[in-house]
């Protein structure tokens, strides 16, 4: 494995680099620790059994409840995951398109939703069987922790597992309590939340309901969201545990779309202008999206001495209606155009089971897991014209735009996956070895019911067996070294199959991308006060899925040969006594095309950088807490390198930036009543920057503006009976 690590921060980040230097100096100059503080966490992601992160041969971070709710609104996962190396989570300031999440570059080109990363919430996948997922359904209000894993061990989670993000809600226990939260801030943003938890008659319960609303930073970016969840746990015996969980999510959001570079520079809060139409498409076509999502699941776990069995099942329904602008010429009657309105009802469900056994072997401990996952989703999907009328002008004068018009698409899309896996881990005094094997089969079926433009019905299936292997060596009690390797599997999603380059029919000829992952790392306790995690990795991908063409409202994809990703992740956590703590997380990622390929726009050269991927990301935080008074304060710094917006690397890249955030709060207890309050100020120096990009947009509307200086304040009260 050849890895290059001579790349400093580039020259154009010289000024943002000053913030990095100040943060690094602060971490290096702290006082000696006054007490011994644990810097390890227990996780289940990866090994599927409880495991210390320090002794796991993988790059994995735990974001606990204190950081998830660190003076935040708890609306977007980007609030909590900014401090995790290797993972990039960008808030688009566009709730119609969800967050932009990538893991070591996987998922960076997704125009909406999340792909390339496995999302799981309390055992229920938030990723569909084809790999497309939505992080918005994560309920952050009651989250106990989020586990984030990158690297080879992710492959044991199957298709699209370039990384795994798994959220856990705590079990209800102890005396009943109720809690109310309210927060408000810039751009008409507010959120209210009410919850209860406890245990009654042996049944633990957690109940939560919230409402969020914002006018949005940009024009036409308002959103409203209602979210609720309930979790019930019951132990019918000492060795058995039954869990039921249900979630609802409803959202209405406007879509401001992306901006061209000149528009971003002149009016970052505006919407794009279309000179050909003579209008603002987002306004003329009233671009927006509505989601209504409900899901529920049940699981039962039983222990038989050193063995255990877990069975679970879930089901859900999701309805989505999205109004998009349509290109010039759509109103002249093109039968191959997408129409502009997407409307689908999705039913999804799944079952899973696994057995875990623990045995003594060769002076060590062997843990073996056998399991299966079956998932399926069916979309009843229609497409309509986003206008009513027969006029030919494209400026929505002769026609009424922003309304559901004629039917242009009608089909049933079904995808199902069936996976079987086996894992084994042997732990001795100094060595630990982990191996895994997963067989995945993903099957797609299209039943086209709109035949005036031809019958696009068809089916295709992808099948792959992916192995993983890892070893860890305990050099001392405070230093572990590890190495791992795996094969990865990434099937096309339905969104990538919807169009081909020859007129819009389904593209069932796409191949899955396959990848080989290598990683070496070190985990060290630096005395009693700090922990250092370092991971070096290389990923070689064959048949990478990239954009072939994007015209007329249709985006067609192709397989583009080979890509290479090399990088380094560093995280340092320190506790400088009882009051001061710090975290530093840095990622360097060199992601390039290893072979040239051709798109409808021309040739993409070997050596070009993958769009949507920054070479350097840095997060730093210094936090102070005074336990007697309950007062706390922190300063956060974020530095990000430039990001290319399309494959040729010829268009204006989104420039690098550096921002600073401040927060402070107080937490006081008065008998059974606990009161909290906070104020935070983000982007303290009011920088204008591109927060996220839309990769390969055919209208050159690549850029999504991030807010300038903005504030948020909140109060909460919890009463324990």
C-alpha positions in Angstrom: 0.0 0.0 0.0 1.5 3.3 -1.1 0.4 6.3 1.0 1.6 9.9 0.6 1.6 12.0 3.8 3.7 15.0 2.8 0.7 17.3 2.1 0.4 20.3 4.4 -2.5 22.8 4.4 -2.4 24.4 0.9 -1.4 28.0 0.4 -5.0 29.2 -0.2 -5.8 28.1 3.4 -3.0 30.2 4.9 -5.3 32.6 6.7 -7.8 29.8 7.9 -4.7 27.9 9.0 -4.1 30.5 11.7 -7.2 29.2 13.4 -5.8 25.7 13.2 -2.5 26.8 14.7 -4.2 28.6 17.6 -6.3 25.5 18.3 -3.3 23.1 18.1 -1.3 25.4 20.5 -4.2 25.4 23.0 -4.3 21.5 23.0 -0.6 21.3 23.5 -0.3 23.8 26.3 -2.9 22.5 28.8 -2.2 21.9 32.5 -1.5 18.5 34.0 -4.5 16.5 34.7 -5.7 16.5 38.3 -7.7 13.3 38.1 -7.8 10.1 36.0 -10.7 10.3 33.5 -11.9 7.5 31.2 -11.6 8.4 27.5 -13.0 5.0 26.3 -16.5 4.2 25.3 -18.6 1.0 24.7 -19.9 0.3 21.2 -21.7 -2.5 19.4 -21.1 -1.3 15.8 -18.6 -3.4 14.1 -18.3 -6.5 16.4 -22.1 -6.4 17.1 -21.3 -7.1 20.8 -20.3 -4.7 23.5 -16.8 -3.6 22.9 -14.4 -0.9 24.1 -13.5 1.4 21.2 -9.9 1.3 22.4 -9.7 -2.5 21.8 -11.6 -2.5 18.4 -9.6 -2.8 15.2 -11.5 -0.1 13.4 -11.8 3.7 13.2 -14.9 4.4 15.3 -16.1 7.3 17.3 -18.9 7.7 19.8 -20.8 10.9 20.0 -22.6 10.8 23.4 -25.7 12.6 24.6 -23.7 15.5 26.0 -22.2 16.3 22.6 -25.5 15.6 20.7 -27.2 18.2 22.9 -24.2 20.5 23.3 -26.2 23.8 23.3 -27.8 22.8 20.0 -31.3 22.7 18.5 -30.9 18.9 17.9 -32.5 19.2 14.5 -29.7 18.1 12.2 -27.1 15.3 12.6 -24.5 17.8 11.3 -24.7 19.5 14.7 -23.4 16.4 16.4 -21.1 14.9 13.8 -18.9 17.9 13.0 -16.3 16.6 15.5 -15.9 13.1 13.9 -12.9 12.7 11.6 -13.4 10.9 8.2 -17.1 11.9 8.2 -18.3 15.1 6.5 -21.8 16.2 7.3 -23.0 19.4 5.6 -26.2 21.2 6.3 -27.4 22.3 2.9 -29.7 25.0 4.4 -32.3 23.2 2.3 -34.5 20.9 4.2 -36.1 19.6 0.9 -32.8 17.8 0.1 -31.7 16.5 3.5 -28.1 16.6 4.8 -25.0 15.8 2.7 -23.0 13.1 4.3 -19.9 11.4 3.1 -17.5 8.9 4.7 -13.9 8.9 3.3 -15.5 10.4 0.1 -18.3 7.8 -0.3 -21.6 9.5 -0.7 -20.2 13.0 -1.6 -21.8 13.2 -5.0 -25.4 12.5 -3.8 -27.7 15.3 -5.0 -30.1 14.5 -2.2 -30.4 12.1 0.7 -27.6 9.9 1.8 -25.9 7.1 -0.3 -22.7 5.1 0.3 -23.2 5.0 4.1 -25.3 2.6 6.1 -27.7 4.5 8.4 -29.4 2.7 11.4 -31.6 4.0 14.1 -32.4 1.8 17.1 -31.9 -1.3 14.9 -34.2 -0.1 12.1 -32.3 0.8 8.9 -32.7 4.4 7.8 -31.1 3.3 4.5 -33.3 1.4 2.0 -32.2 -1.9 0.5 -30.8 -0.1 -2.6 -28.5 2.1 -0.3 -30.4 5.4 -0.4 -31.1 6.8 3.0 -32.4 9.8 4.9 -30.7 11.1 8.1 -33.5 13.5 8.9 -35.6 10.8 10.5 -33.0 10.4 13.3 -34.6 11.6 16.5 -31.8 13.5 18.2 -33.8 14.7 21.2 -33.7 11.4 23.0 -30.5 10.0 21.5 -28.1 8.4 24.0 -25.3 8.1 21.5 -24.3 7.9 17.9 -21.7 5.4 16.8 -19.7 6.4 13.6 -17.5 3.7 12.0 -15.3 4.1 8.9 -13.1 1.8 7.1 -12.9 -2.0 6.2 -15.0 -3.3 9.1 -17.9 -1.3 7.7 -18.1 -3.9 4.9 -19.7 -6.4 7.2 -22.9 -4.3 7.1 -23.3 -5.1 3.4 -24.3 -3.0 0.4 -23.3 0.7 0.5 -21.4 0.4 3.8 -18.6 2.9 3.0 -19.3 3.8 6.6 -21.9 3.1 9.3 -23.8 5.7 11.4 -25.9 4.1 14.1 -28.1 6.0 16.6 -29.3 4.5 19.9 -32.0 5.7 22.2 -31.7 4.8 25.9 -34.1 2.5 27.7 -36.6 4.1 30.0 -35.7 3.3 33.6 -35.9 4.6 37.2 -38.2 7.2 38.5 -40.6 8.9 36.0 -39.5 12.3 34.7 -40.9 14.8 32.2 -38.9 17.4 30.3 -39.7 20.4 28.2 -37.3 22.3 25.8 -37.6 25.5 23.8 -35.1 27.1 21.5 -35.2 30.0 19.1 -32.7 31.9 17.0 -31.9 33.6 13.7 -34.0 33.5 10.5 -37.3 32.8 12.4 -36.0 29.5 13.7 -37.6 27.9 16.7 -38.2 24.4 18.2 -40.2 23.0 21.0 -39.9 19.5 22.5 -41.7 17.6 25.2 -40.7 14.2 26.5 -41.2 11.7 29.3 -39.3 8.6 30.5 -39.3 6.1 33.3 -40.3 2.7 34.3 -43.8 1.5 35.5 -44.8 -2.0 36.2 -41.6 -3.4 34.7 -42.2 -1.6 31.4 -39.6 1.1 30.6 -40.8 3.9 28.4 -39.3 6.9 26.5 -41.8 9.2 24.7 -40.9 12.3 22.8 -42.7 14.8 20.5 -41.2 17.9 18.9 -42.0 20.7 16.4 -39.5 22.7 14.4 -39.9 25.6 12.1 -37.7 28.1 10.3 -38.0 30.8 7.7 -34.5 29.7 6.4 -31.3 31.6 5.8 -32.0 31.7 2.0 -35.0 32.9 0.1 -37.5 30.1 -0.3 -35.9 27.8 2.3 -38.6 27.8 5.0 -39.5 24.5 6.6 -41.8 22.9 9.2 -41.2 19.6 10.9 -43.1 17.4 13.4 -41.4 14.4 14.9 -42.4 11.9 17.5 -41.2 8.6 19.0 -42.0 6.0 21.6 -39.8 3.3 22.9 -41.0 0.5 25.3 -38.8 -2.2 26.9 -39.9 -5.2 29.0 -38.0 -8.1 30.5 -40.2 -11.2 30.6 -37.4 -13.0 32.3 -33.9 -12.2 33.7 -32.3 -13.4 30.4 -34.9 -11.9 28.0 -35.6 -8.4 26.7 -38.4 -7.3 24.5 -38.2 -3.8 22.8 -40.8 -1.9 20.8 -40.0 1.4 19.0 -42.1 3.6 16.7 -41.3 6.9 15.0 -43.2 9.4 13.0 -41.7 12.2 10.9 -43.6 14.9 8.9 -42.0 17.8 7.0 -42.9 20.5 4.6 -40.0 22.4 3.1 -39.4 24.9 0.3 -36.5 24.2 -2.1 -34.3 27.2 -2.9 -32.1 25.2 -5.3 -28.4 25.9 -5.9 -26.8 29.1 -7.1 -24.3 29.9 -9.9 -21.0 31.3 -8.8 -21.8 34.9 -9.7 -25.2 34.7 -8.0 -23.5 33.3 -4.8 -21.0 36.2 -4.8 -23.7 38.9 -5.4 -26.6 37.5 -3.3 -25.9 34.4 -1.3 -29.3 34.5 0.3 -31.2 34.6 -3.0 -32.4 32.0 -5.6 -31.1 31.4 -9.1 -32.1 33.4 -12.1 -32.9 31.8 -15.5 -32.0 34.2 -18.3 -33.6 32.0 -21.0 -37.0 31.8 -19.2 -36.7 35.3 -17.7 -37.8 34.1 -14.3 -36.6 32.6 -11.0 -37.4 28.9 -11.5 -37.6 28.2 -7.7 -40.3 30.9 -7.4 -42.1 30.3 -10.8 -42.4 26.6 -10.2 -42.9 26.8 -6.4 -40.2 24.2 -5.7 -41.0 22.3 -2.5 -41.1 18.9 -0.9 -43.5 17.2 1.6 -42.6 14.0 3.5 -44.8 11.9 5.8 -42.9 9.0 7.3 -44.0 6.4 9.9 -42.1 3.3 11.0 -42.1 0.8 13.8 -40.1 -2.2 14.9 -40.0 -4.9 17.6 -37.0 -7.0 18.8 -36.5 -9.8 21.3 -33.1 -10.8 22.7 -32.5 -13.8 24.9 -29.3 -15.0 26.6 -28.5 -18.6 27.2 -25.4 -18.4 29.4 -22.5 -17.4 27.0 -24.8 -17.5 24.0 -27.6 -15.1 22.8 -30.2 -14.9 20.1 -31.7 -11.6 18.7 -34.7 -11.5 16.4 -36.2 -8.3 15.1 -38.7 -7.1 12.5 -39.8 -3.6 11.3 -42.2 -2.0 8.8 -42.9 1.5 7.7 -44.5 3.8 5.1 -43.2 6.9 3.5 -45.1 9.3 1.2 -43.2 12.0 -0.6 -44.3 14.7 -3.0 -41.7 17.0 -4.6 -42.2 19.9 -7.0 -39.1 20.7 -9.1 -38.5 23.3 -11.8 -38.4 21.9 -15.3 -36.1 22.8 -18.2 -36.9 24.9 -21.3 -38.8 22.8 -23.8 -40.8 20.7 -21.3 -44.0 22.5 -22.0 -43.8 21.7 -25.7 -44.9 18.1 -25.1 -41.6 16.1 -24.9 -42.7 12.6 -23.9 -39.4 11.7 -22.4 -39.2 14.5 -19.9 -39.4 13.7 -16.2 -42.3 16.2 -15.7 -41.3 18.2 -12.6 -43.5 16.6 -9.9 -42.4 13.4 -8.1 -45.1 11.6 -6.1 -44.6 8.2 -4.5 -45.8 6.1 -1.6 -43.3 3.6 -0.2 -43.9 0.6 1.9 -40.8 -1.0 3.4 -40.2 -3.8 5.9 -37.5 -6.2 7.1 -36.6 -9.0 9.4 -33.2 -10.0 10.9 -31.8 -12.5 13.2 -28.5 -13.4 14.7 -26.9 -15.8 17.1 -23.8 -15.0 19.1 -21.7 -17.6 21.0 -18.7 -17.2 23.2 -16.1 -20.0 23.7 -12.7 -20.5 25.3 -10.1 -21.3 22.6 -6.2 -21.5 22.6 -5.9 -19.6 25.8 -8.1 -16.8 24.6 -11.8 -15.9 24.0 -13.6 -16.7 20.7 -16.8 -14.8 19.9 -18.8 -16.0 16.9 -21.8 -14.4 15.3 -24.1 -15.8 12.6 -26.9 -13.7 11.1 -29.1 -12.6 8.3 -30.9 -9.5 7.1 -33.9 -9.4 4.7 -35.2 -6.0 3.6 -37.6 -4.9 0.9 -39.2 -1.6 -0.3 -41.9 -1.0 -2.9 -42.6 2.4 -4.4 -45.9 3.3 -6.1 -44.3 6.2 -8.1 -45.9 8.8 -10.4 -44.5 11.8 -12.2 -46.5 14.8 -13.3 -46.0 18.0 -15.2 -45.3 20.9 -12.9 -47.8 23.2 -14.8 -51.3 23.3 -16.2 -52.1 24.7 -19.6 -51.1 24.3 -23.3 -49.2 27.5 -23.8 -45.8 27.4 -25.4 -44.0 30.2 -23.5 -41.6 28.8 -21.0 -41.9 31.7 -18.5 -45.0 30.4 -16.8 -47.1 33.3 -18.1 -49.4 31.4 -20.5 -49.4 28.4 -18.2 -50.0 28.0 -14.5 -46.8 26.6 -12.9 -46.2 25.1 -9.5 -49.3 22.9 -9.7 -49.7 19.2 -10.5 -50.5 18.7 -14.1 -50.7 15.8 -16.6 -49.4 12.4 -15.7 -45.9 11.7 -17.3 -44.7 8.7 -15.3 -46.4 5.8 -13.6 -44.7 2.7 -12.2 -44.0 0.3 -9.4 -40.4 0.1 -8.3 -39.4 -2.8 -6.0 -36.1 -3.6 -4.4 -35.3 -6.4 -2.0 -32.0 -7.6 -0.4 -31.2 -10.8 1.4 -27.8 -11.0 3.2 -26.2 -13.6 5.3 -23.1 -13.0 7.4 -20.6 -14.6 9.8 -18.2 -12.9 12.1 -15.6 -14.3 14.5 -13.3 -12.5 16.9 -10.5 -14.2 19.0 -8.9 -12.2 21.8 -5.8 -13.3 23.6 -3.5 -11.5 26.0 -1.7 -9.4 23.4 -3.3 -10.3 20.0 -6.9 -10.0 18.7 -8.0 -11.2 15.3 -11.3 -10.5 13.6 -12.8 -12.0 10.5 -16.0 -11.7 8.7 -17.8 -12.8 5.5 -21.1 -11.4 4.1 -23.0 -12.5 1.1 -25.3 -9.8 -0.4 -28.0 -10.1 -3.0 -29.9 -7.0 -4.1 -32.7 -7.4 -6.7 -34.5 -4.6 -8.5 -37.8 -4.9 -10.4 -39.6 -2.2 -12.4 -43.2 -2.5 -13.5 -43.9 0.4 -16.0 -47.6 1.3 -16.2 -47.1 4.4 -18.4 -46.6 3.0 -21.9 -47.1 5.9 -24.2 -43.3 6.4 -24.3 -42.5 2.7 -24.4 -42.3 0.0 -21.8 -39.4 0.4 -19.4 -40.3 -2.7 -17.3 -37.4 -4.9 -16.3 -35.4 -6.4 -13.5 -31.8 -6.8 -12.5 -30.0 -8.4 -9.5 -26.5 -7.9 -8.0 -24.8 -10.4 -5.9 -21.5 -10.2 -4.0 -19.6 -11.9 -1.2 -17.4 -9.5 0.8 -14.7 -10.6 3.3 -13.1 -8.6 6.1 -10.0 -9.4 8.1 -8.4 -7.4 11.0 -5.7 -7.9 13.6 -4.9 -5.8 16.8 -1.8 -6.0 18.9 -1.6 -4.6 22.4 1.9 -3.2 22.6 1.2 -1.9 26.2 -1.8 -1.3 28.3 -1.9 2.2 26.8 -1.0 1.5 23.1 -2.8 -0.6 20.6 -1.8 -1.1 16.9 -4.1 -2.6 14.3 -4.5 -3.4 10.6 -7.5 -4.3 8.6 -8.5 -5.1 5.0 -11.9 -5.7 3.3 -13.8 -5.9 0.0 -16.7 -3.5 -0.4 -19.9 -3.6 -2.5 -21.9 -0.6 -3.7 -25.0 -1.4 -5.9 -26.6 1.4 -8.0 -29.6 3.0 -6.3 -33.0 3.4 -8.0 -32.2 7.1 -8.3 -29.2 6.3 -10.4 -31.1 3.8 -12.6 -34.1 6.1 -13.4 -32.6 7.4 -16.7 -30.2 6.3 -19.4 -28.4 8.5 -21.9 -30.6 7.6 -24.9 -33.9 9.1 -24.0 -34.8 8.5 -20.5 -35.6 4.8 -20.0 -34.4 2.9 -17.0 -30.7 2.1 -17.1 -30.5 -1.5 -15.9 -27.1 -2.0 -17.4 -25.2 -0.3 -14.5 -22.8 -2.5 -12.6 -22.1 -2.3 -8.9 -18.9 -0.5 -7.7 -16.5 -2.8 -5.9 -13.7 -1.6 -3.6 -10.8 -2.8 -1.6 -10.1 -1.1 1.7 -6.8 -1.1 3.6 -6.3 0.5 7.0 -3.6 0.7 9.7 -4.0 2.6 12.9 -2.9 3.3 16.4 -4.8 4.0 19.6 -2.9 5.4 22.5 -3.7 6.7 26.0 -1.3 9.6 26.6 -1.0 9.4 30.3 -4.2 9.8 32.2 -5.3 12.9 30.5 -5.5 12.3 26.7 -6.3 9.8 24.0 -4.9 9.7 20.5 -6.4 7.9 17.6 -4.7 7.7 14.2 -5.8 5.9 11.1 -4.1 5.7 7.7 -6.1 4.2 4.8 -6.2 3.5 1.1 -9.3 2.5 -0.9 -9.2 1.3 -4.5 -12.6 1.3 -6.3 -13.5 -0.3 -9.6 -16.6 0.8 -11.6 -17.2 3.9 -9.6 -20.7 5.3 -10.3 -20.5 8.8 -11.8 -22.7 11.2 -13.8 -22.8 10.5 -17.6 -25.2 13.4 -18.5 -27.5 15.8 -16.8 -30.0 17.5 -19.2 -33.7 18.1 -19.5 -34.3 17.3 -15.9 -32.8 13.8 -16.3 -29.5 12.7 -14.7 -28.0 9.5 -16.2 -25.1 7.6 -14.6 -22.4 5.3 -15.8 -19.5 3.2 -14.4 -16.3 5.1 -14.7 -13.4 2.8 -14.1 -11.1 3.2 -11.1 -10.7 5.7 -8.3 -8.2 5.9 -5.4 -8.7 7.4 -2.0 -5.7 7.7 0.4 -5.9 9.6 3.7 -5.3 10.0 7.3 -7.6 10.6 10.3 -6.3 12.0 13.6 -8.4 12.6 16.8 -7.1 13.8 20.1 -9.3 14.0 23.2 -7.9 15.6 26.4 -9.2 16.3 29.9 -7.2 19.1 31.5 -8.4 18.5 35.1 -11.9 18.7 36.3 -12.9 21.8 34.4 -11.2 22.0 31.0 -11.4 19.6 28.0 -10.6 19.7 24.4 -11.0 17.8 21.1 -9.1 18.0 17.9 -10.2 16.0 14.8 -8.3 16.2 11.5 -8.9 14.5 8.1 -6.6 14.5 5.1 -8.2 12.8 2.0 -6.6 12.5 -1.4 -9.5 11.2 -3.6 -8.8 11.0 -7.4 -9.8 9.3 -10.6 -7.2 6.6 -11.5 -8.4 6.3 -15.1 -9.7 8.8 -17.6 -13.3 8.4 -18.8 -15.8 10.3 -21.1 -19.0 12.0 -20.2 -21.5 13.9 -22.4 -19.5 17.0 -21.5 -16.1 15.7 -22.5 -13.1 13.7 -21.1 -12.3 13.5 -17.4 -8.6 13.1 -16.9 -6.9 10.6 -14.7 -5.7 12.5 -11.6 -8.7 14.7 -11.3 -10.1 15.1 -7.8 -13.4 13.5 -7.0 -16.0 16.3 -6.7 -17.6 17.1 -3.3 -14.6 15.9 -1.4 -12.3 18.3 0.5 -8.6 17.4 0.9 -8.4 18.8 4.4 -11.0 19.1 7.3 -10.2 20.2 10.8 -12.4 20.5 13.9 -11.2 21.9 17.2 -13.0 22.6 20.5 -12.0 23.8 23.9 -14.6 23.5 26.6 -14.7 24.7 30.2 -17.2 23.7 32.9 -17.5 24.9 36.5 -19.2 22.1 38.3 -20.3 24.0 41.5 -22.2 26.6 39.5 -23.2 24.5 36.5 -21.8 27.1 34.1 -20.0 26.0 31.0 -18.6 27.6 27.8 -16.8 26.5 24.7 -15.2 27.7 21.5 -15.3 25.7 18.3 -13.3 26.0 15.1 -13.9 24.4 11.7 -11.5 24.6 8.8 -12.3 23.1 5.4 -10.3 23.0 2.2 -11.8 23.9 -1.3 -14.2 21.4 -2.9 -14.5 20.8 -6.7 -18.0 20.8 -8.0 -17.8 18.5 -11.1 -15.6 15.8 -12.6 -13.5 17.9 -15.0 -12.4 20.2 -12.1 -12.7 23.1 -14.5 -15.6 25.0 -12.9 -15.1 27.3 -10.0 -14.4 25.2 -6.9 -16.1 26.1 -3.6 -13.3 27.9 -1.8 -11.9 26.7 1.6 -13.1 28.5 4.7 -12.5 28.8 8.4 -15.2 29.7 11.0 -15.5 29.9 14.7 -18.4 29.3 17.0 -19.0 30.2 20.6 -21.4 28.7 23.1 -22.2 29.0 26.8 -24.8 27.8 29.2 -25.8 26.8 32.7 -27.2 23.7 34.3 -28.6 23.9 37.8 -30.5 21.4 40.0 -33.1 22.3 42.6 -34.2 19.1 44.2 -36.3 17.2 41.7 -36.1 20.1 39.2 -33.3 20.5 36.7 -33.0 23.7 34.8 -30.8 24.4 31.8 -30.2 27.3 29.5 -27.8 28.1 26.7 -26.8 30.7 24.0 -24.6 30.0 21.0 -23.2 32.2 18.3 -22.1 30.5 15.1 -19.8 32.0 12.4 -18.6 34.6 14.9 -16.6 36.5 12.2 -19.5 36.6 9.8 -17.7 34.7 6.9 -19.5 34.3 3.6 -18.8 30.8 2.4 -20.3 27.8 0.4 -21.5 25.3 3.0 -22.2 22.5 0.5 -22.2 21.8 -3.2 -24.5 20.1 -5.7 -22.2 17.9 -7.7 -22.5 18.0 -11.5 -25.5 20.3 -11.7 -26.3 20.8 -15.4 -27.3 24.4 -14.9 -24.0 25.2 -13.1 -26.0 25.8 -9.9 -23.5 24.0 -7.8 -23.3 26.3 -4.7 -25.4 26.3 -1.6 -24.7 29.2 0.7 -24.0 28.8 4.5 -25.4 31.4 6.9 -23.4 34.4 8.2 -23.3 35.2 11.9 -26.3 33.6 13.5 -27.5 32.8 17.1 -29.6 30.3 18.9 -30.8 30.3 22.5 -32.7 27.7 24.5 -34.1 26.8 27.9 -35.2 23.4 29.3 -36.7 22.0 32.5 -36.8 18.4 33.7 -38.8 17.3 36.7 -38.3 13.8 38.3 -41.1 12.4 40.4 
